[in-house]
Amino acid sequence: MDFQITQEETQLVDSIARLIERSYSFEARRAIIASDAGYSEGVWQTMAEMGLMGLPFAEDDGGFGAGAVGMMSVMEAFGKALIVEPYVATVGLAGRLVAQCGDAAQKEAILPGLIEGRIKLAFAHTEADARYRLAAVGTRARAQGSGWRLDGSKVVVAHAPLADWFVVSARTAGEPGDSHGISLFLVERTAPGVRCEAVRGFDGMRCGDVTLTGVTVSESALIGTAGDALEAIEEAVDFATLLVCSEALGALVSANADTLEYLKTRHQFGVPIGSFQALQHRMVEMTIHAEQARSIVSLACARFDEAAAGKLSARERMHFVSAAKVKIAQACRAVGQESIQLHGGMGMSDELKVSHTFKRLTMIGQLFGDLDHHLERFAASA
């Protein structure tokens, strides 16, 4: 299997590298996460002009049709720079659900603006005590007149404060945990009855708790068929999982490079500490973790694309995605913690990029299912 990136992908990655060099230095990123907005609108618009928003969408929807494999190099570049803009939330989750399940009118209302950088989305799905169970949806949607009334709450919605629209999961039938009865709705963030309490994540990313109290939407707000959304949600979350796994590859490379540089420049007993054999062994282990992670993520992305083309079942897709997330969670913990240990007390300082990389790696290890969750899912899907 050939995992070499194409010439077009190489050119795109080079363009992203130039954007990062010009507008996303480490100090510029620190200023962005400290700002009220929590992201850079200028960088977001530049990303849109580069065509990054349209990458995974079908050509019929105005995109470029890139699959999970095609997104790997882009997300790795984002991971190296620790990009905090709401890319996965907008493109990988909520945007994918609209593209996969929405009708022509919904796609026309959302996707062109998304691809042009005018519309940002968030997927309001996770609820208190749900952990990683995607069917644990208690928010209710009841038919009311010619539309729907939504009541419930969502917690830690990624980039919710930045979104113009939410894709909200709600029950039109059944009880929390039931696989049937979950539906998706398009809801404006500024709609009456919608409240978003913004919080800042451990890694500097913005998220929010979303409460819906008597929110009324029209019949056209329903995305897809009522009660049949779980399968699409699982597919979109698997896609987003592979995006953050690919992002982790870039962060792992960054952590390893920064740690190696520190070992070369920090002196004890008159010599660089990198000359100590015990530390060399630890650096080798970090490198091995990163390379093993790259191998399994590459395989999982290829298998995901095969499943999207109908060549593999959803169960097989889940098996490979969980395999990748298990290894990524292990690598994030091992490399993240070792990078801090080898930097000593300096590694915890906000002024060093490695401390921010550690935080993002720690968060990625938990996103869309932690190590234990994906070990169980991997075994169940074998």
Protein Blocks (a to p, Z undefined) as FASTA:
>chain_A
ZZbdcfklmmmmmmmmmmmmmmmcfklmmmmmmpmnopafklmmmmmmnommmmmpcfkl
opnopafklmmmmmmmmmmnopabfkllmmmmmmmmmmmmmcfklmmmmmmmmmnopacc
dddfbaghklmafklcfbdcddehjbccdedddehiehklmpmbdcddddfedjehiagh
pacddddfkbghiacdddddfkopacdddddehiacdfklpgcjehilmmmmmmmmmmmm
mmmmmmmmmmmmmmmmmmmmmmmmpcgehiafklpmklmmmmmmmmmmmmmmmmmmmmmm
mmmmmmmnopacfklmmmmmmmmmmmmmmmmmmmmmmmmmmnommlmpmkbmklmmmmmm
mmmmmggpafklmmmmmmmmZZ
